[in-house]
Amino acid sequence: MITIIIHYKGKNGNARKFAKEMIESKLVDEIRKENGNLRYEYYYPLEDNEAVVLIDSWVNQEALDIHHSLPLMSKISKLRDKYDLHMKVEKYESIEDLKDEKYIRK
């Protein structure tokens, strides 16, 4: 599994307006229906009103590459430009043999 965390920053509430428009325009629904998408969720940091965090998970790199090649990516790019957002991106891959299991409370 691959998880992408995108930190969106803007001004005047634009990051939150972007996330709201992504949801209301049904782009989020389209992404969630894509083959290989496991998670696509926006969060608001409590200590930063000018930021939004996206957690986006895929079954593998191939599914993520297909997502990036779809026409809806240009719609997302236009919305990012509309709201003048800046991004910091992190990428994580899950590991099969987690050695720290004893520290995780389920």
Sequence and secondary structure as in RCSB ss.txt:
>XXXX:A:sequence
MITIIIHYKGKNGNARKFAKEMIESKLVDEIRKENGNLRYEYYYPLEDNEAVVLIDSWVNQEALDIHHSLPLMSK
ISKLRDKYDLHMKVEKYESIEDLKDEKYIRK
>XXXX:A:secstr
 EEEEEEEE STTHHHHHHHHHHHTTHHHHHHTSTTEEEEEEE  TT TTEEEEEEEESSHHHHHHHHHSTHHHH
HHHHHHHTT EEEEEEEE  SS TTGGG   
